[in-house]
């Protein structure tokens, strides 16, 4: 651009920013407020007859009144929440009438970012020592002088939910405490299955019946427990389930679970732990609630002070349905049993600089319609996942335009361990960019659908409790194509007990995905094409990955049944997974899809691997049957590419790197991950 053009643009920009703008109408909310007041004053007046509102719901009512009286004010409406905690007695519900317009948004914002807390829990301050002899007898000897109790029913809390999930949790000074369990860390294992019923999956023997033996005598102390549960990975390391104990037989060293049994069955050496038992409170931070009596038992990490203990009460905190141009800014959502924020339908909802913590489910769910944004949020200690985005139309390939950007998401999947992602994307045309995702038992980003963009994210230390898992995952579809996975940094991802997992996992014949310009460091099976077609792996850096690349031909072998089913559907209905793939827009958008049945559909055709750098570890793991269908060219393996500083993990290339001779393009590593923003 010329200097003259630049100056002209700057002049226009200055004129725009100096034009007068309509004043925003502000409503104030404060813990010291009153919902009978006007909300137009930031603090109570001298007479005590007017001042700020007391609750977000009160502010919502005033917004509706303003709109009913004369429409949206010029400049929109800002609801400003003063520092403090706002305990929600019921979910905060926003409907179509609560939204704004493009130039007149409705904004709910903290006066100071991170100081206004919407809380879905209740404070428990009524603790007393345990004196009941029967209870003391069941407690571990070391716990007896340390455990305190509180009558929750006396506080009006009588619904505790189920130990299977979605129930009450306890937090101490903002941290989730541990529902009593054994072992305190890690797992124990099934010794043998009792019922030999011939059950097999892929040749692996097990039992459909949930009766098995255990080692040692620890379970004998659970015989008196009325509501003991086990959480196990009963057959596969990617499928967990919580199941109630039906019977313990110490004389046989057997446990029988309540039906229905786990869908995949049970097999020896699979791992589990026991929980929700009074007798297993044996360390600071553990708790248990007697659901019949309504009594909470807790061994606090430190002496309890007023306000230290919260229990989650609300199943959901905030819903926004079919509304447009709403912004939530700088708020903290804390302590719920389930989903914290649910955005359904509408357009242009923006969630910025908010904190989501201590939820029992996901932090944010966005579904339907278009152009919703989750930006610059901090999400942690969630029982489920982080952000779920779905939208667009797969029949027409119309994009949703949803965006998850610059979010820090970590320590999620506390309760629901598997398939709870930091970011979930489904539908068409969704972007996840510049996010930092780490410390989770399973997936970092999971996607399904078409034409998504996964860019400039940093992901590390995920898949900590599973091996058949991926930091970025999609699977089992021939028509979900067009997603680009570009310029991400994946590192330190090696699976449960460091036994290996996957970086970018295109599972079970997933097709048409492009892995380009990423940096992988210490990732097992960093780029994985599991029998799919028309995928590319280009211009990536792999360091100490074992292996860097995996390609197989599973649909020609053990996974043929899935492909056979798709072929039958295509031949009888003219569709693949319900999509009319031979017609526009699919036939126009994806060149190799319309005639897929004419080109060995079960073969991994059309995959392209080129211009990658691999140093350390192992370059490839390619099944022989897949190699003949693969284009593999101009890769630099086991040749020093001349990084700027490998020891300091600076994987930029020096100017004289031999990688440039094969057409490698410099990766903008300095742009990857979180960035500073005035929000």
C-alpha positions in Angstrom: 0.0 0.0 0.0 1.3 3.5 -0.9 2.0 6.1 1.8 -0.7 8.3 0.2 -3.3 5.5 0.5 -2.2 4.8 4.1 -2.6 8.5 5.0 -6.1 8.6 3.4 -7.2 5.6 5.5 -5.9 7.1 8.7 -7.7 10.3 8.0 -11.0 8.5 7.5 -10.4 6.5 10.7 -9.7 9.7 12.6 -12.9 11.3 11.3 -14.9 8.3 12.3 -13.5 8.2 15.8 -14.1 12.0 16.3 -17.7 11.9 15.2 -20.1 12.2 18.1 -21.6 8.9 19.3 -24.9 8.2 21.0 -24.6 8.0 24.8 -25.1 4.5 26.3 -27.9 4.2 28.8 -26.4 2.6 31.9 -28.2 0.6 34.6 -26.3 -0.2 37.8 -26.5 -3.4 39.8 -24.9 -3.9 43.2 -25.1 -6.3 46.2 -26.2 -3.3 48.1 -29.0 -2.5 45.7 -32.7 -3.0 45.6 -34.7 -4.3 42.7 -37.5 -1.8 43.5 -35.1 1.1 42.7 -34.5 2.7 39.3 -31.0 1.3 38.7 -29.9 4.7 37.3 -27.7 5.5 40.3 -24.4 3.7 40.9 -24.8 4.0 44.7 -27.8 4.5 47.0 -28.9 8.1 47.4 -28.8 9.9 50.8 -32.4 9.2 51.5 -32.2 5.5 50.8 -35.1 5.6 48.3 -33.2 5.1 45.0 -30.0 3.5 43.8 -28.7 0.5 42.0 -30.6 -2.7 41.4 -29.8 -5.8 43.4 -29.9 -8.6 40.8 -29.3 -9.3 37.1 -32.9 -10.3 36.9 -33.9 -6.9 38.2 -31.8 -5.3 35.5 -33.4 -7.5 32.9 -36.8 -6.2 33.9 -35.6 -2.6 33.6 -34.2 -3.3 30.2 -37.6 -4.6 29.1 -39.3 -1.5 30.5 -37.0 0.8 28.6 -37.5 -1.0 25.4 -41.3 -1.1 25.9 -41.5 2.6 26.7 -39.6 3.9 23.6 -37.5 1.1 22.0 -33.8 0.7 22.4 -32.1 3.9 23.5 -29.5 5.3 21.1 -26.2 3.7 21.9 -27.8 0.7 23.5 -28.0 -0.3 27.1 -25.2 -1.3 29.5 -26.0 -3.2 32.7 -23.0 -2.6 35.0 -22.5 -5.0 37.9 -20.5 -3.8 40.9 -18.0 -6.0 42.6 -19.5 -8.8 44.7 -21.2 -12.1 44.6 -24.7 -12.4 43.2 -26.3 -15.7 44.4 -28.8 -16.9 41.7 -31.9 -18.5 43.2 -32.9 -19.7 39.7 -31.2 -19.6 36.2 -30.9 -16.2 34.7 -33.0 -16.5 31.5 -32.6 -14.1 28.6 -35.1 -14.3 25.7 -35.5 -12.6 22.3 -37.0 -9.5 23.9 -33.8 -9.0 25.9 -31.5 -8.5 23.0 -30.2 -5.4 21.2 -29.5 -4.2 17.7 -26.3 -3.9 15.7 -25.7 -0.3 16.7 -27.7 -0.6 20.0 -26.3 -3.6 21.8 -27.4 -4.8 25.3 -24.3 -5.4 27.5 -24.1 -7.0 30.9 -20.6 -6.2 32.2 -18.7 -6.1 35.4 -17.6 -2.6 36.4 -14.2 -4.1 36.9 -13.4 -7.3 35.0 -13.5 -10.4 37.1 -15.1 -8.9 40.2 -18.8 -9.5 39.6 -19.5 -13.2 40.4 -22.8 -14.9 39.4 -22.9 -17.9 41.7 -25.1 -21.0 41.4 -24.2 -22.4 44.8 -25.0 -21.9 48.5 -22.7 -21.1 51.4 -22.5 -23.7 54.1 -21.3 -22.2 57.5 -23.2 -24.4 60.0 -20.6 -27.0 60.6 -20.4 -28.9 63.9 -18.1 -31.7 65.2 -19.2 -35.3 64.5 -20.5 -36.9 67.7 -22.8 -39.8 66.5 -21.0 -43.0 67.6 -22.3 -45.0 64.6 -20.9 -42.4 62.2 -17.6 -42.2 64.1 -17.4 -46.0 63.9 -17.6 -46.0 60.1 -15.1 -43.2 59.7 -11.4 -44.0 59.2 -9.6 -43.8 62.5 -7.4 -40.9 61.3 -10.4 -39.0 60.1 -12.5 -39.0 63.2 -11.1 -35.9 64.9 -10.9 -34.0 61.7 -14.3 -34.5 60.0 -17.1 -32.0 60.6 -20.7 -32.1 59.6 -23.5 -29.8 58.4 -27.3 -30.4 58.1 -28.0 -29.4 54.5 -31.8 -29.9 54.8 -31.9 -27.3 57.5 -30.3 -24.9 54.9 -33.1 -25.7 52.4 -30.9 -28.0 50.3 -32.7 -31.3 49.8 -31.9 -32.2 46.2 -28.4 -33.7 46.1 -28.6 -35.2 42.6 -27.0 -38.6 41.7 -23.4 -39.8 42.3 -23.6 -40.9 38.7 -23.2 -37.3 37.6 -24.9 -33.9 37.7 -25.2 -33.9 41.5 -24.0 -31.6 44.2 -20.3 -30.8 44.5 -18.4 -29.1 47.3 -15.8 -26.2 46.9 -13.5 -24.9 49.5 -12.0 -21.4 48.9 -12.7 -21.7 45.3 -11.3 -25.2 44.7 -13.3 -28.4 44.1 -12.9 -30.9 46.8 -12.8 -34.7 46.4 -15.9 -36.9 46.8 -14.5 -39.6 49.1 -12.7 -42.3 47.1 -10.3 -45.1 47.1 -7.5 -45.2 46.1 -6.9 -41.6 46.8 -4.9 -41.3 43.6 -5.1 -43.4 40.4 -6.9 -46.7 40.2 -7.1 -50.3 41.2 -7.8 -53.1 38.7 -10.2 -56.0 38.0 -8.5 -59.3 38.8 -10.8 -61.7 37.0 -14.3 -61.7 35.5 -16.6 -64.2 37.2 -19.1 -65.0 34.4 -17.4 -66.6 31.4 -20.1 -65.8 28.8 -18.0 -65.9 25.6 -18.1 -62.1 25.2 -15.4 -60.8 22.7 -14.7 -57.5 20.9 -12.1 -57.6 18.1 -11.0 -61.0 19.5 -10.4 -59.5 23.0 -12.1 -61.7 25.7 -14.3 -60.3 28.5 -17.7 -60.6 30.1 -21.0 -58.8 29.6 -21.8 -59.4 33.3 -20.6 -56.9 35.9 -19.3 -59.4 38.5 -15.5 -59.5 39.1 -12.9 -60.2 41.7 -10.6 -57.8 43.4 -7.2 -58.0 45.1 -6.7 -57.2 48.8 -9.3 -56.7 51.5 -10.1 -52.9 51.2 -13.6 -53.5 49.8 -14.6 -55.3 53.0 -14.9 -51.9 54.7 -17.6 -50.9 52.1 -20.1 -53.6 53.1 -22.0 -51.1 55.4 -22.1 -48.4 52.7 -25.6 -47.7 51.4 -24.6 -45.9 48.2 -21.2 -46.9 47.1 -20.1 -46.4 43.4 -17.3 -47.4 41.1 -15.9 -45.4 38.3 -14.1 -47.5 35.7 -12.7 -48.0 32.3 -14.3 -51.4 32.1 -13.3 -52.6 28.6 -11.7 -49.8 26.6 -9.5 -46.9 27.8 -11.7 -44.4 26.0 -15.1 -45.5 27.5 -15.7 -44.9 31.2 -18.8 -45.3 33.2 -19.9 -44.8 36.8 -21.9 -47.7 38.3 -23.4 -48.4 41.6 -22.3 -51.3 43.7 -25.0 -53.9 44.2 -23.2 -56.4 46.5 -19.8 -57.0 47.9 -18.8 -60.6 48.9 -15.6 -60.4 51.0 -15.4 -64.2 51.3 -15.2 -64.5 47.5 -13.4 -61.2 46.9 -16.1 -60.3 44.5 -18.0 -57.2 43.6 -21.4 -57.2 41.7 -22.6 -54.1 40.0 -26.1 -53.0 39.6 -27.6 -53.4 36.1 -27.7 -52.2 33.4 -24.1 -53.3 32.9 -21.5 -51.4 30.8 -22.3 -51.6 27.1 -18.8 -52.9 26.2 -18.6 -55.3 29.1 -15.7 -56.0 31.5 -12.3 -57.5 31.2 -9.4 -58.3 33.6 -6.7 -55.6 34.3 -9.0 -52.8 33.4 -8.9 -50.0 36.0 -11.4 -48.4 38.4 -11.8 -46.6 41.7 -14.5 -46.6 44.4 -16.2 -43.4 45.6 -19.1 -41.9 47.5 -18.5 -43.7 50.8 -18.3 -42.3 54.3 -15.7 -44.9 55.3 -13.3 -43.6 52.6 -13.0 -40.1 54.0 -9.3 -40.5 55.0 -7.5 -37.4 53.9 -8.1 -33.6 53.9 -10.3 -32.3 51.1 -12.6 -35.4 51.0 -16.3 -35.2 51.6 -19.5 -37.3 51.5 -23.2 -36.5 51.8 -25.7 -38.9 53.4 -28.6 -38.4 51.0 -31.2 -39.9 53.2 -30.3 -37.8 56.3 -29.2 -34.7 54.3 -26.0 -34.5 56.3 -22.7 -33.4 54.8 -19.4 -34.8 56.1 -16.2 -32.9 55.3 -12.5 -33.1 56.2 -11.4 -29.5 55.4 -7.9 -28.8 54.3 -7.7 -25.9 56.8 -10.0 -24.6 59.5 -13.2 -23.4 58.0 -13.9 -19.7 58.0 -17.2 -18.0 57.1 -17.8 -18.2 53.4 -15.1 -20.9 52.8 -17.5 -23.7 51.8 -19.8 -23.6 48.8 -22.0 -26.4 47.5 -23.4 -26.3 44.0 -27.2 -26.0 43.7 -28.4 -24.7 40.3 -28.4 -27.2 37.4 -27.8 -24.3 34.9 -26.9 -20.7 35.3 -27.5 -18.5 32.3 -29.6 -19.1 29.1 -29.8 -16.8 26.1 -32.4 -18.0 23.6 -33.2 -16.4 20.1 -31.7 -13.0 20.9 -29.3 -10.8 19.0 -26.5 -8.4 19.8 -26.1 -9.2 23.4 -22.7 -9.0 25.2 -21.6 -10.6 28.4 -18.3 -9.0 29.5 -15.9 -9.5 32.4 -18.3 -11.6 34.5 -17.4 -14.6 36.6 -19.8 -17.6 36.5 -19.1 -19.9 39.5 -20.5 -23.1 41.0 -23.2 -24.9 39.0 -24.1 -28.5 38.7 -24.3 -28.5 34.9 -24.0 -26.2 31.9 -23.1 -22.6 32.9 -24.1 -20.6 29.8 -26.4 -21.9 27.0 -26.8 -19.7 23.9 -29.4 -21.1 21.5 -30.4 -19.5 18.2 -30.1 -15.8 17.6 -27.1 -14.0 16.2 -24.2 -11.8 17.4 -24.0 -12.9 21.0 -20.5 -12.1 22.3 -19.1 -13.5 25.5 -15.9 -11.7 26.3 -13.3 -11.7 29.1 -15.5 -13.8 31.3 -14.4 -16.5 33.8 -16.2 -19.9 34.0 -15.1 -22.1 36.9 -16.3 -24.8 39.1 -19.1 -26.1 36.9 -20.4 -29.6 36.9 -20.8 -29.7 33.1 -19.6 -27.6 30.2 -18.8 -23.9 30.5 -20.5 -22.6 27.3 -22.8 -24.2 24.7 -23.6 -22.3 21.5 -26.0 -23.8 19.0 -27.8 -22.7 15.9 -28.0 -19.6 13.9 -24.9 -17.5 13.4 -22.0 -15.4 14.4 -21.7 -16.0 18.1 -18.3 -15.4 19.7 -16.6 -16.6 22.8 -13.5 -14.4 23.2 -10.8 -14.0 25.8 -12.4 -16.2 28.5 -10.8 -18.2 31.3 -12.4 -21.6 31.7 -11.2 -24.1 34.3 -12.1 -26.7 36.9 -15.1 -27.8 34.8 -16.8 -31.1 35.4 -17.4 -31.4 31.6 -15.8 -29.6 28.7 -15.1 -26.0 27.9 -16.8 -24.5 24.8 -19.2 -26.3 22.5 -20.1 -24.6 19.2 -22.6 -25.9 16.7 -24.4 -24.4 13.8 -24.6 -24.0 10.1 -26.4 -26.2 7.6 -24.7 -29.3 6.3 -27.1 -29.8 3.5 -26.3 -26.4 2.0 -22.8 -26.0 3.5 -23.9 -22.7 4.9 -21.4 -21.7 7.6 -22.4 -20.7 11.1 -19.6 -18.1 11.6 -19.2 -19.0 15.3 -15.8 -18.2 16.8 -13.9 -19.4 19.9 -10.8 -17.2 20.1 -8.1 -16.3 22.7 -9.5 -18.5 25.4 -7.5 -20.2 28.2 -9.1 -23.6 28.9 -7.6 -26.1 31.3 -8.3 -28.6 34.1 -11.6 -29.7 32.6 -13.2 -33.1 32.5 -13.1 -33.4 36.3 -16.3 -35.5 36.4 -17.1 -36.6 32.9 -13.7 -37.8 31.8 -14.0 -39.0 28.2 -15.0 -37.0 25.1 -15.2 -33.8 27.0 -13.2 -31.4 24.9 -11.7 -28.0 25.6 -13.5 -26.9 22.4 -16.2 -28.9 20.5 -17.1 -27.9 16.9 -20.0 -29.4 14.9 -21.8 -28.2 11.8 -20.3 -25.9 9.2 -17.9 -23.0 9.1 -16.8 -22.6 12.8 -13.4 -21.2 13.8 -11.2 -22.0 16.9 -8.1 -19.9 17.0 -5.4 -18.6 19.4 -6.7 -20.7 22.3 -4.5 -22.3 25.0 -5.8 -25.8 26.1 -4.1 -28.1 28.6 -4.4 -30.5 31.4 -7.3 -32.8 30.7 -8.0 -36.5 30.7 -9.1 -36.7 27.1 -9.5 -34.5 24.0 -8.4 -31.0 23.4 -10.5 -30.1 20.3 -13.1 -32.4 18.8 -14.8 -31.5 15.5 -17.3 -32.9 13.1 -18.8 -31.3 10.0 -17.4 -29.2 7.2 -15.1 -26.3 6.5 -14.0 -25.5 10.0 -10.8 -23.6 10.8 -8.6 -24.8 13.7 -5.7 -22.3 13.8 -2.9 -20.9 16.0 -3.9 -22.9 19.1 -1.5 -24.3 21.7 -2.5 -27.7 23.2 -0.5 -29.6 25.7 -0.8 -32.3 28.4 -4.2 -33.6 27.2 -5.2 -37.3 26.8 -3.8 -37.8 30.3 -6.2 -40.7 31.1 -6.6 -42.4 27.7 -4.3 -43.7 24.9 -6.8 -44.3 22.0 -7.4 -40.5 22.0 -6.3 -37.4 20.1 -5.5 -33.9 21.1 -7.5 -32.8 18.0 -10.0 -35.5 17.0 -12.6 -36.3 14.4 -13.9 -39.6 13.1 -15.9 -41.9 10.9 -17.4 -40.0 8.0 -16.7 -39.7 4.2 -18.7 -36.4 3.7 -17.3 -34.3 6.5 -14.6 -32.5 4.6 -12.9 -29.2 4.2 -11.5 -28.5 7.7 -8.0 -26.9 7.9 -5.8 -27.6 11.0 -3.1 -25.0 10.6 -0.4 -23.3 12.6 -1.1 -25.0 15.9 1.6 -26.0 18.5 0.9 -29.4 20.0 3.4 -30.6 22.6 3.9 -33.0 25.5 1.0 -35.3 24.5 1.9 -38.9 25.2 -1.2 -40.6 26.7 -2.1 -42.4 29.9 1.1 -43.6 31.7 3.0 -42.3 28.7 1.9 -45.3 26.6 1.1 -43.2 23.6 -1.9 -41.4 22.1 -2.4 -39.2 19.0 -1.9 -35.6 18.1 -4.2 -34.9 15.2 -6.5 -38.0 15.0 -8.5 -38.5 11.8 -10.1 -41.7 13.0 -12.1 -44.4 11.1 -11.9 -43.1 7.5 -12.3 -39.4 8.2 -11.6 -37.6 5.0 -10.7 -34.3 3.3 -8.9 -32.7 6.2 -5.7 -30.6 5.8 -2.9 -30.6 8.5 -0.6 -27.8 7.5 2.0 -25.6 9.2 1.8 -27.1 12.6 4.6 -27.7 15.2 4.5 -31.1 17.0 6.9 -31.7 19.9 6.9 -34.9 21.9 3.6 -36.1 20.5 3.0 -39.8 19.8 1.5 -40.5 16.4 1.5 -36.8 15.8 -0.4 -36.8 12.5 -2.8 -39.8 12.1 -4.8 -40.7 9.0 -6.9 -43.7 10.0 -8.0 -45.1 6.7 -9.4 -41.9 5.3 -9.1 -40.3 1.9 -8.1 -37.0 0.4 -6.2 -35.7 3.5 -3.0 -33.8 3.4 -0.1 -33.4 5.8 2.1 -30.6 4.6 4.7 -28.1 5.8 4.7 -29.3 9.4 7.5 -29.6 11.9 7.8 -32.8 14.0 10.4 -33.0 16.8 10.8 -36.1 19.0 7.6 -37.6 17.8 7.3 -41.4 17.8 6.1 -41.7 15.1 5.5 -38.4 13.4 3.1 -39.8 10.8 0.7 -42.7 10.8 -1.4 -43.9 7.8 -3.4 -47.1 7.6 -5.9 -48.9 5.4 -8.3 -50.1 8.1 -11.4 -50.0 5.8 -9.7 -52.7 3.7 -9.3 -54.8 6.9 -10.8 -54.8 10.4 -12.9 -51.7 10.0 -14.5 -52.7 6.7 -18.0 -52.9 8.1 -18.4 -49.2 8.5 -17.4 -48.6 4.9 -19.7 -51.5 3.7 -22.6 -49.8 5.4 -21.9 -46.5 3.8 -21.6 -48.1 0.4 -24.9 -49.9 0.8 -26.5 -46.6 1.7 -25.0 -44.9 -1.3 -26.2 -47.7 -3.7 -29.7 -47.9 -2.3 -30.5 -44.3 -1.3 -28.0 -42.2 -3.2 -26.7 -40.7 0.1 -23.8 -41.0 2.4 -24.6 -40.5 6.0 -27.8 -38.8 4.9 -25.9 -36.3 2.5 -26.7 -36.2 -1.2 -23.1 -36.2 -2.0 -23.4 -36.4 -5.9 -25.3 -33.1 -6.0 -24.3 -29.5 -5.4 -23.0 -28.1 -3.2 -21.1 -31.2 -2.3 -20.2 -32.2 -5.9 -19.0 -28.7 -6.6 -17.0 -28.3 -3.3 -15.3 -31.6 -2.9 -13.9 -32.8 -6.2 -13.2 -36.5 -5.2 -16.4 -37.2 -3.4 -19.1 -37.5 -6.1 -17.4 -40.5 -7.7 -16.0 -42.1 -4.6 -17.7 -45.5 -5.3 -15.8 -45.7 -8.6 -12.4 -45.5 -7.0 -11.9 -48.3 -4.5 -13.9 -46.5 -1.8 -12.5 -48.5 1.1 -8.9 -47.7 0.0 -7.1 -44.6 1.5 -6.8 -42.9 -1.8 -5.7 -39.3 -2.4 -3.7 -38.6 0.8 -0.7 -36.3 0.2 2.3 -36.0 2.5 4.9 -33.4 1.5 7.4 -30.8 2.7 7.4 -31.8 6.3 10.4 -31.7 8.7 11.0 -34.6 11.1 13.9 -34.6 13.6 14.3 -37.1 16.4 11.8 -39.9 17.2 10.6 -41.8 14.1 9.3 -40.4 10.8 6.6 -42.7 9.7 4.4 -45.7 10.5 2.6 -46.6 7.3 0.7 -49.8 6.8 1.9 -51.6 3.7 -1.6 -51.8 2.2 -1.9 -48.0 2.5 1.5 -47.1 1.0 0.5 -47.7 -2.6 -2.3 -45.2 -2.4 -0.2 -42.5 -0.8 1.8 -39.6 -2.3 4.9 -39.1 -0.2 7.4 -36.5 -1.4 9.9 -33.8 -0.5 10.0 -34.5 3.2 13.1 -33.7 5.3 13.5 -36.6 7.8 16.5 -37.1 10.1 18.4 -34.2 8.6 19.2 -31.2 10.9 16.9 -28.5 9.7 18.8 -25.8 11.6 16.3 -24.6 14.2 17.1 -21.3 15.9 17.5 -23.1 19.2 16.1 -26.6 19.6 17.2 -26.8 23.3 15.0 -23.8 24.1 12.2 -25.1 21.9 12.6 -22.3 19.4 11.6 -24.2 16.2 12.0 -21.3 13.9 14.3 -22.0 11.0 17.6 -20.3 10.3 18.0 -18.6 7.0 20.3 -21.3 5.7 18.0 -24.2 6.6 17.9 -27.1 4.1 14.2 -27.2 4.5 13.7 -24.2 2.3 15.2 -26.2 -0.6 12.2 -28.6 -0.5 9.7 -25.7 -0.6 9.1 -25.5 3.1 7.4 -22.2 4.2 8.3 -20.6 7.5 5.7 -21.1 10.2 4.6 -18.0 12.1 5.2 -19.6 15.5 5.2 -16.2 17.2 1.5 -15.8 16.5 0.5 -19.1 18.1 -1.5 -19.1 21.3 -3.0 -16.4 23.5 -2.5 -12.8 22.8 -3.1 -9.6 24.8 -6.2 -7.7 24.1 -8.0 -4.7 25.7 -11.0 -6.9 26.5 
